[in-house]
Amino acid sequence: MKKVSFLFPGQGAQYVGMGKRWFENASVKKVFEEAGDILHYDVKKLCLEERPEVIGNTLYTQPAVFTTSVACYEYYKNTLPIPQYMAGHSLGEFSALACAGVLTFRDALSIVGVRARLMSEALAEGAGAMSAINGLDAKTVEDICATIARPGHVVVVAAYNSTTQIVISGHTAAVQQAETESIVRGGEAVRLKVSAPFHSPLMATAADSLKKELSNYTYSTPACTILSNVTGNPHASSDIVEALTKQMTQPIRWHQSFDYLVQQNVKFCIELGPGKTLRNLIRKDARVKAFAMDDVSDEELLRQALADDVKNLSSVVTKAMAIAVSVRNTNWDADEYQRGVVEPYHKMKELQAQIESRKMLPTVDEMKQTIEMLCCIMQTKRLDRHQQTQRLEQLFTETGTIKLFHAMPSFIDQPQA
């Protein structure tokens, strides 16, 4: 079945007026009001009214982009399909962790505020730089950096954005030299508007301080699979602090994350937050359909794409039907099997047919009904409580609904139909 991933942008996606068209929504207002209470300044005013040089200051950029991304998620979350995966680029990883419930909004924004301060203070202004190298492969850019780099003259790969876009970071003079060499070899160099050499060894001191800050917080089970920037693969439950610390000094493996999503049969990538940077990075790849919710025209395109493909999307209903069929039966009472297995399964099929006919995703009530029918089937087939729990965990994990349906025993304890 086709799966969905939410993507969250990082620093560089900011612009004056970002989030403006969502501000009238009550959930969005609440996000910005809470952000102001946490940061002690008006984040909404910052996004709407400040000059580009202010919104482009790392100290303000990161909290503003993070807040706008979470607000965008709150605006759309009830009308979009439930994601099986979330991934964020650099700063965007914190947006993913907050939206997946690993961190509370307050805790995540507090960390982002500290992170922004540490990164902005890591080097004197002008001492470091970053540049996007377009048109050259990763090995070529790695070789250029290795040839130029020496103590006190650092330049490294900071992000693998795509097969032909590699970001470099380091001391300003070294980055400039690498830009020149990249152009000589047929590439294009675009200097990034950032105030420090992120994702390089020059962030080591800031990384140490961030690790201490990260250790002060509690990390909950995610509602869906979250990808790590430093590996391009899913976070392990115990590695979040270490991974977020390494992210400060190691390259962002965004292209590897995208490849992982493709391997997992993700067909819809939906960017939530300001701009459309991540959508543009992957839109040329025919293996997925990419949309940016900050692009008004993409809203209708996504709605139509989902309507056309709803029968193929992974959902609680489709996954529950697959589990119901795969569970081994040990109940040979024909009457019980008819009432407790055959009839609930037929109801699932009828529900899925209704969903497909109206070209909309299942509602929460329909998902709850489906889970109750699956539990009836598992109980009738005489699975023990542990096996039922395992199957429900599988269902919630693979459909990204752990956060929505966390009280599994309430389903398991339902009486049989």
PyMOL commands that set and color helices and strands:
alter all, ss='L'
color gray80, all
select helices_A, chain A and resi 20-22+26-39+43-49+52-55+58-76+92-99+105-121+138-148+172-184+201-214+240-246+254-263+277-282+296-312+316-326+334-358+364-380+385-399+408-412
alter helices_A, ss='H'
color red, helices_A
select strands_A, chain A and resi 3-8+85-88+128-134+155-162+165-171+188-191+225-226+266-271+289-292
alter strands_A, ss='S'
color yellow, strands_A
deselect
rebuild
show_as cartoon
